[in-house]
C-alpha cells in the first residue's frame, strides 16, 4: 500500500496539474471543451486554496 502525500507534495502536484490545464485551455478552440476546462480549473483552485489556507474542501 502507498503512503499518503504530504500537504507540500499534494500542493506541488495540484499546482503542476493546474499549470497543465491552463496550457490546455489556452490551446483549446471549442467552446464546450473550454467550459469543461474552466470548470475543472475552478474546482482545482478551490482545492489549492483549501490547502494553502487550511480550509475544509
Secondary structure, DSSP 8 states (H G I E B T S, - for coil): ------HHHHHHHHHHHHHHHHHHHHH---HHHHHHHHHHHHHHHHHHHHHHTT---
